[in-house]
């Protein structure tokens, strides 16, 4: 499974969004994700890809997150 599809699946599951709402350009504000939601999403992604995502990384969109994971997975 491609990185985007897996991350999209996690976001859909954690935030209760429709997959069509989760695009590479989507910001977490667009998805109405608060800090707890974002923590859950990051935690699930870390588990799924066996990586550590640093809190200080500037990850504003789903695309930023996909690029970050692709560089480290």
N, C-alpha and C positions, 0 to 999 in steps of 0.2 A: 504494500500500500504506500502510495506517495506521501510525503511529509505533509503537504497541504491537506489532503483528504483525511489523514489521521487527526491532525490538529482541528480541522473543521468538525469532525465527529466528536471530539472531546468537548469543544465549545458548545455544540448543539446539545450534547448530553448535560453538561454542567449548567448552561444558562437557559435551557429550555427554548432555544431559538430554532427557527426553521433553517435548514441547510442553505436555502437560497439567500438568507440574510447574512451569511458568513462568507465574505469574499476577501481576497487579498488586500483590498482597499479599506475594509471595515476597520474602524477604530473601536477600542473597547468602550468608549463613550457611546458610539453608535449602537453598540450591543447592550447598552444599559448595564454594564458590568461595574459593580462597586469593588472596593479593594478586597473584600472577602471572596467575591466571585473570581476575581483575577488570581488570587492566591490558590484557589481550588483548581482553576484551569492550569496554572503554571505547575502545580504539584502533579497533576495527572500527566502533563506533557513530560515532566522530568522522569516519571515512572515509565511511561510508554517508550521513551527514547534512551533511557538510562544516561541522562545528562544532568548537570546542575545549571540552573539559570540564575545568574547573579541579579540581585534586586536592583542594582544601580544601572543595569542595561536600559537603554532608551528604546523600549519596545512599545510603540504607539499603535501600530496596526497589526492585523493578522499577518500581513506580508512580512513585517519586521520580525515577527516571531518565527515564521517559516524559514526565513533566511538565517536567523540565529541558529535554529535547530539544524538546518542543513550543513552549516559550517562545523558543527560540533558532533553530530551523530555519526 
